[in-house]
């Protein structure tokens, strides 16, 4: 999901630049959708369920407060926190917290509407209500909701919104891993899941390369870039608490800047 911005001296040069930017956006959006559907990390609801199945207790302070929704006014804030709340919804579904699941769904549908993501809210709500006691069916509904949202963003060429959505989702999933780590410090399988999620930051960094000087993305680019070395160090020594904390510190900084 990147675009090329070049200054050309001729109209023909400008046209070629625009065509190239459009082509790159189209290709990258398709890739991001494929990536989003196949990310082998806690961003996906399946991996959130894995965290639960590993015996890691639910952490109340891991999710973003629903009360914060009213403070998100700009498109950037709404897109980022649509991603944040989407990760939170996956977390609530995986831990079968019915009341919270319904509230986070309402929040997501509201933000999606604000961002002109025209999903069928009534249909999604009915599916949730009819399957509220069936975690497997809810898992399927969540996957469809995310897939539909990404598809609509693709079709309407909202490339920056789609990228902000992905960043928000990744950051919140990473934050959930960080906050749950105290309860799973001796669970190597959990640490491996967390690291696999942290690693995906390098892919997002590539998507941000051409937007690294943009005011909307420069800070994310810098923080994700700063994460790469600590992540590699953690991969080499997953039992090292200090190395995990080095990653955690940057994740928390990014999360605080979003919510």
TADAJO-V739568 format. One record per residue. D_CENTER is the distance of its C-alpha to the mean C-alpha in Angstrom with 2 decimals. Layout:
[[D_CENTER] [D_CENTER]]
This chain:
[[14.34] [17.01] [20.28] [23.62] [25.58] [29.19] [32.37] [35.07] [38.72] [39.48] [38.27] [38.04] [35.82] [33.52] [33.37] [32.55] [29.78] [28.24] [28.67] [27.06] [24.03] [23.71] [24.13] [21.49] [18.94] [19.93] [19.75] [16.42] [14.77] [16.36] [15.07] [11.40] [12.00] [13.89] [11.46] [8.63] [11.55] [12.80] [10.37] [12.75] [10.60] [9.74] [6.34] [9.18] [11.61] [14.38] [13.39] [12.95] [16.42] [17.52] [16.86] [18.98] [21.53] [21.93] [23.40] [20.96] [21.71] [19.44] [18.65] [19.20] [17.95] [14.52] [13.01] [13.10] [16.49] [16.98] [19.75] [17.51] [16.61] [20.03] [19.52] [16.82] [19.19] [18.02] [15.92] [13.70] [13.29] [12.78] [10.14] [8.06] [8.95] [8.56] [4.78] [6.22] [8.93] [7.48] [6.49] [9.90] [11.56] [10.98] [12.44] [15.28] [16.12] [16.30] [18.65] [20.51] [20.54] [21.94] [22.47] [19.04] [17.50] [19.64] [18.88] [15.07] [15.69] [18.07] [15.75] [13.10] [16.09] [17.50] [14.66] [14.44] [18.18] [18.15] [16.06] [18.53] [16.37] [19.46] [18.53] [21.41] [20.66] [23.99] [23.53] [20.14] [21.68] [24.78] [23.00] [21.33] [24.73] [26.59] [24.47] [23.60] [25.60] [24.31] [21.08] [21.28] [21.65] [18.86] [16.58] [17.84] [17.39] [13.69] [13.26] [15.52] [13.81] [10.48] [12.83] [15.04] [12.60] [11.62] [15.36] [16.49] [14.50] [16.09] [19.47] [19.59] [18.59] [15.96] [14.51] [13.44] [11.80] [9.81] [8.88] [8.11] [5.89] [3.92] [4.79] [4.34] [1.56] [3.37] [6.02] [6.53] [6.80] [8.93] [10.73] [11.61] [13.04] [14.87] [16.36] [17.39] [18.99] [22.22] [22.79] [22.23] [23.74] [26.26] [24.08] [23.65] [21.74] [19.02] [19.06] [18.77] [15.65] [14.10] [15.42] [14.17] [10.55] [11.68] [13.39] [10.59] [10.40] [13.65] [12.43] [10.06] [13.20] [15.30] [13.51] [14.17] [17.73] [19.52] [17.83] [18.36] [21.20] [19.53] [19.41] [15.91] [14.52] [17.29] [16.21] [12.75] [14.78] [17.33] [15.25] [13.41] [16.92] [18.42] [16.21] [17.64] [21.07] [20.25] [17.98] [20.91] [23.29] [21.47] [21.44] [25.17] [25.87] [23.48] [26.12] [26.21] [24.94] [25.29] [23.04] [20.30] [20.90] [20.67] [17.04] [16.46] [18.10] [15.84] [12.63] [14.47] [15.59] [12.24] [11.16] [14.63] [14.45] [11.67] [12.97]]
